[in-house]
Amino acid sequence: MAESARYTIQSLVFDSNQDPDSIAVESPGSAPLTYCNLRDQVLYVVTTLNSQHFQRNDRIALIIPPGPEMAVMMVAVMAGFSCVPLNPHDTKPDYVRNFSRIGVKAVVVQTGTETSALTAAEVCNIPVITLIPAPGKAGKFVLDPAALPGNAEPEFASPSDISHVLLTSGTTALPKIVPISQKQSVITRHRQVKALHLTSDDRCLQMLPYFHGMGFGIPVLATLLSGGTVICPRDFIPSDFSSLLKLFRPTFFIAGPAHHHAILREMKKVPPLSEKEISLRLILSSAAVMPDTVRRELESVLKVPVIEQYASTETGVISVNLPPKKGSVGIPVIDHLLILDENGIPAGPFEQGEVTVRGETVFSGYEDAPEENAAAFTEGWFRTGDLGYIDNDGHLFLTGRKKELINKGGEKIAAVEIDMLLRSHPGVREAMTFPVEDPELGEDIAAMVVRKQENLSEYEVRQFLLNHITPSKIPRKIYFVAEIPKTPTGKPVRFEGTRRYS
């Protein structure tokens, strides 16, 4: 096999030396799927869609509930086509817009589930394929329409073909379209397997939305590359965590801070786990900054380290904090990384600037977005929009988002700094800082706070902040709310605060 051919999803599934009889996918209430079964299922999907005249790089949208069927169907579609995983809870207008923008050629839905994707597909004149799960078998299913008569030889994707198409999280604007090649995706998985020391003994508990890269990258693709087992519950909720931990004995899982916080709350409601009941060797955190209090408590309850991974839809994995260094997102594993100051000059150790990267896993640009691409790239370097610095040992530390700097009369204030301080108050459960319009300053600061103590007052919060930051950084107004608006991966949606309160 040529070296370049290694970098395809087909090669990841068929040529990575997994034991055919080992378990690839498990799910509560179902018989497991072996690697031999998985390969058969991938061949079935590719040959069935090929017979219906779908070809490499055709974009197949998957609107399927979370579970083993979605995991296996994603892998199969990536192997031969371009997978477009979309939120199964989107509205008809969302689907119509995204089908058109992305250029979807077919829509796959699961039988028995209600979704507005069906009427959207009809409006867009896009064929619908129905996935019908096989009772009692994790990840086993048939497709309707079935394969048409003809050539049964499957056509798999090549390294330069598009593996999947994702939408950015859209915390500041309309989501952008990010096409990722087979080679970019698979190189990222190889780096994650190496950095995390994944082996065939590992078992990953998948608990995240599949329509985000964090939901299928490490949990599904990297785990399968290592020859391990993917544990795919249907409709995971945090209260299930303890029983899943005991029953399926995962060795790791990945989530964002919001999911970690929810799991921690549930674990506090049940008796402490014994050493024998804990099979985990590490916990991965990504998508946003993990509050120190949550990290410490989670490590104490589950008795394993919480490891930060820094990655993005556009770049794949950038760094992994293993072995862990407090406050860092790790030593970069991406090919090249530079911190650039406001003038575009490389910064020295401990000097803050924008994190920029380039290399084999970095995408080539947003689709149909020339202005965004001009702003996103500087001389071939992708500008992540994240602010940070490198210490003397080469560890990367993130300090905020460039786009989330609040310009208060010329003073640039990092929203994440105030977020973290608010969360450190014993009476605060969650917090999100955001800009609001001001006729004199241009922007001023406001914050949404979820109380942990019901009687917490705005005055108490202000006094707490006064003891830790300069008065100019204290929010003009603090709004107590029931929950913070977030993306499905737990990132705070700051523009929603601005929209509500400006």
N, C-alpha and C positions, 0 to 999 in steps of 0.2 A: 504494500500500500504506500503510495506517495505521501511524503510528509504533510503536504497541504491537505490531503484528504482526511487527515486526522481531525481537522477542525470543522467538523459538521456534527449536527445532532445525530445523524445516522451512525457515525463512527462512535459517538459517545455511548450510544445504546448497544451497538452490535460488536464493537471492536475494542472495548476497554477491559477485557479479561474478567468480567463479572462471572461468577459461578452461575450457570444456567438454572441450577436447582435452588439457589438462594432466593430469599423473599425480597422482591423489589418494592411491593406496595401492600400495605395493610390498612384495614379500616374496621371500626367497631361493627360487629354483627355480620361480617362477611368473611369468606375464606380468602386467604392471602393470594397475591399474584406473584408468581416467580419471574425471574428474568427471562426464562424461556417463554412464559405466557406473555410477558410484556413485549418481547420481540415479535411474537405472533400477532399481537394486537396492532402494533405499529405497521407491520406488513399489510394487515387487513385494511387499515384506514387508508394508507397510501394507495394501494391497488384499487380500492373502491372509488376514491376520489379521482384517481387517474382515469378510470373507466368512464367517469362522467365528464371527462375532458378538462379537468382542473390540472394545472401544470405548476412547475416551480415558479415561485414568486407571486403566484396568485394569492390574494389576501383573504383568508378564511376567518371570519369573526366567530368567536366562541362566547356564547351567552349561556353558561351552564352553571348550576349551583355548585358551591364548593364541595369537594369530596374526591374519591379516587378516580371517578370517571373523568372529571375535569383535568386531573393531573395527567392521566394517561393520554387523553385526547390532545392536550397541549403538546406533549412530547411527540406524538404521532404527526400532528399537523406541522410542527416545526421541522420534522425530519424530511418532509417532502414539499412543503409550501411555506407561506408566511403566516404565522399565527397572530391574530389580533384578539387578545383577551379583553373583554369589555365587562363593565359592571352589570351584573344581572338585575340590579335594582334601578338602572337608568330609566328615564322617561322616553316616550316616543319621540319628542323633539330632539333629545340627546342622541338617540340612535340614528335618526334621519340625518342629523348634522354629521355625526361621526362616520356613518357608512359612506356618505358622499365625500367627505374630506379625505378619508383614508383610502378610498377606492376598493371597498370590500366587494369580493366576487361571490361569496356565499356566506350564509349565516347558519350556525349549528346551535340548536336548542335541545334541551332534554325533554323527553316526553313527560307529560303530567305536570309540568311547571308553567305557571302563568308568567308571561313576559310581554311587554309592549314591543319587543323586538320583532314579533311576528307581523304586526300591522306596519311597523316601520319598514320591514323588508318588502312588504307588499307595495308600499308607497314608492320605494326605490327600485322596484322590479328586480329584486335580488332573490335567487333561489334559496329555499330553506331546507336544511338537512336535519333530520330528527335522530337524536341519540337515544337508544333504548337500552337501559342497563340490564345486564343479566342478573337475575335474582340470586343473591347470596354469594356473589363473586366480586371481590374488590377490583374495580377498574376494567371489568369485562363488559362489553356492550356490542350491539349491532347498530348499523346505520340504515336509515330509510330516507331516500331510495337506496336499494341494494346495488351491488356492482352490476354494471351492464356487461353483456357478453363482449368478448374481445381479448386483446392482449393483456395477460395477467402479470407481466413483468413490471415491477414498481420503478418509478423514476424518482430518485432521491435528489435533494438539493446539493449544490456545490458550495465550497467555502465562501465564495463572494456573494451568494444569494442572501436574501433577507430572511433571517430566522424568525423574527417577530417584530411587531410594531407596537410601540407603547405611546401613551399620552402622558405628558408631564403632569405633575400633580395639580397644577393650576392654582397655586396659592396666591398668585399676584395677577394673573390674566387668563385669557382663554388658553386651555391646554395646547401645547405644541406637539407635533407629530415627530416621534423619534424612531426611525428605522434602524435595526441592529442586525448586522450580518451574522451568518453562521460562525465565521471565524472569530469575530469579536466576542460572541457569546461563549463559545467553547474555550477560548483562551482564558476568559474570566473565570470559568469553572475550574480549569486546571490550577489557576493561581489560588482560588479559594480552598481547593482540596489540599494544596501544599501548605498554605499559611495556617490552616486550621487542623492539619494533620488528620484529615478524614481517612478512614479505612472502611473495609467491608464490615467491621464490627459496629459501625456507627448506625444509629437509628434516630432520624429527625422527625420531631412532631411538627407537622405543618399546620399552622393556625391562622395564617394571614390571607387576605384577598389575593386570588390568583391573577387579577388584572393589574397588579403592580409587580415590578421586577423583583422586589424583595420577597414576594409571595411564592415565586417559583424558581428563582436563581439558585440560592443555596439549598432551600428545603427540598426541591425536586431534582434539578439538573446536577448540582454538585454532589448531592447524596448518591444519585444513580451512577455518576462517573466514578465514585469511590467504591461502588459495589455494595453500598449500604441499603438500608430500608427506609422508605418514606411512609410515615404514619399519617393517614389522611382522614380525620374525622369529618363528618358532614355537619355543617353549621356549628362550628366550634364556638362555645361560649366560655368565658373564664371560669365559671363554676364547675366545668367539666375537667379542669386541669388536674386536680388531685387524683381523680379516679383514672384518668388516662395515664398519668405518671405511674401509678401502681400496676395497671393492667398491661400497658405496652412497653414500659421501661425504656423510654427514649434516652439517648445519650446527650442530645442537645436540641435546642430550638432557637429560632430567631424571631424577634419582634421589635416593635417600636416602643418608646417609653410609655405611651398610653396603654398598650397591651400589657406591658410589664407591671404597670401600676394596678391594673384591674386584676391580674393574676395574684399579685401580692395581697390585695384586699381579700380575695377569696381564700387564700392560703391561711390567712389569719383567723378565718372562721372555723377551720377544721383542726383536729388534734395535730400536734407537730409530727412530722414524718421521722421515722427511725432511719438510721444509717442504711439498713437493708432495703428500705423502700425507695431510696434515692439512687437512681441509675445514672443521673446526669453527670457529665464531666465538664460541661461549660454551657453558658448562656450567651447568646449573641444579641447585641442591641445595635440598631441602625435607624436611619430616617431622621432623627432629631437628637438633641442633647438629652442625655439621661440625668435627671436630678440626682445629686449625691445621696440624698436621704433614701430614695427608692432603691438605688444601687446597693447601698449598705444593707438595707433590710432584706432585699431579695437574696443577696449573697448569704446572709445569716440564716434565712429560712430554708433555702435550698442547698446551702453548704457547698457551693461551687462559684467560681469567678464569673462575673459579667464582663464580657469582652466586647469592646466597641468595634464595629466595622464601619468604615467611611466609604460610601459608594454613591453613585448616582445613576439615573436612567441613561444618561448620555455617555458615561465613562466606564461603566462597570466598577469593579472594586478598585479603590484608590489606596487604602491602607487598612491594616488589621492590627489591633492593639494586643498582640500576643507574642512574647510574654507581656502581661499588662503593665502599663505605667500610668499612675494616677492622673486623671484629667486629660490624657492623650487619646487620640484616635489611632495611634500606632505609627510604625515606620512604613513609609510608602512602599507598596508592591507594584504600583503602576510604573511604566517605563521611565517617564520623566515627570518631575514636579518642580515648580518654581513658585515662590511667593513674590509677587510684584507689588511695589508700593504705588501710591497715587499717580506717580509720574511714569509708571511702567518700568521701573528699575528694580532688578532683583534685590530683595531685602536680605539682610544679614540675620544671624541667629537672634531670636527673640524679638525681631522687628516685624510688626504686624503688616499684612498686606492681603491681597486677593490670591487665593489658591488657583493656580493655573496648571494644566496637565496636557500631556500629549503622549501618544503611543498606540500600540496595536489594538487596544480595546476601546479607544475613544471613537465615538461615532463621527461621521463625515459632515453632519449638519442636519438641522431641522428641515422637514419637507415643506416645500413651497413657502419658504419664509426667508427671503433674501435679506431683509432688514435685521431680523433677529440673528441670522448667521453672521452678518457683518459685526454686530455688537458682541456676539458670543466668542468669536475667534480673533486672536491677535498674532499675526505671523505664524499661524499653525498651532498656536497654543489655545486650548479651550479654557475659557474663563468660567469657573464654576459658580461664581457669585458668592462663594464662602470666604470669610475672612479668617485668617489664622497666622500662625508663626511656627517656625522650626526651632527646636532647642539645640544645644550643643551636641546631643547624642543622636540627632536626626529624627527625633520624634515630632510628629505633627500635632499641633493643638489648634482647635477651632474656637473662634471667639464671637462669631455671629455671621449674619448674612449681609452682604453689601446692599442688596435691595431693601433690607429691613432696617437700615439706618434711618433714624428719624431726624430730619433736618429742622431743628428748632432754632430759628433765627440765625442760621449759620453754624450752630453747634451740632455736630454729628453724634447721635446717641444710639448705641446698639440696643435694640429692643430685647435681645436675648439676655443681656446683662441684667435688666430690670426683671425679666421673667424669673431668672434663677434666684434672684434675691427675694422676690415675692414668695416663691415656692419654699424658701427656707424658713418662712414664718410658721410657727407651730400651728397657727389657726387657719392656714391656707392649704387647700388640697391641690388646686391647679391655678395657673395664671397665664394670661397672654397680654402683652403690651403691644400697642399699635398707635399709628399717627392719626390725629384728627386735624381738620382744617382750622387755621387761626388767621384772622384778618391782618394781624400785625407781624406775627412770627413766620407765617407760611404754614408751618406745622407745629403742633404741640403734642403732648404725650397723654394717652389715656390707657387704662388697663381694665381687663375683665378678670374677676377673681371668683373662684369657686370656694366657698367656705368649708373648712373642716370643723370649725367651731361656730355654731349657729349665731352666737351673740357678737361675733367679730364686727367691729365698726370701721368705717372709713378713717376715722380719727386715729384709731390704734394702728392701722396699716401705715398711715402717713408718719406717725411718730417712729415706728420701726424703721421705715426707709430713711428718715432723717438721721438716724444713728449710723447709717452705712454708706450713703451716697450723698453727693452734693445736691442742694435744693433744686438746681436746674433740671435734674433728672427725675424728680418726683412727678408722677402723673397728675395732670390737672384735675382729672376726674377718675374715680374708681367705681366700676359698675360690678355689683355682686350678681352673679348669674348661676343658673343650675348646671350649665356645662359650657365648655369652651368649644367653639367650632373648629373642627379638624378634618383633615383628609383621612381616607381609610387607613393610611399607614401611621397616623398619629401626629402629623405635622400641623401646627396651629395655622389657621387661615386668617391672617392678620387683616387682609382687606375686608373681611366680613365685619370685623370690629369697626373699621373706618366707615364702611357703608351704613352700619346701624346707627352710629353715634355722631357722625360729622354733620 
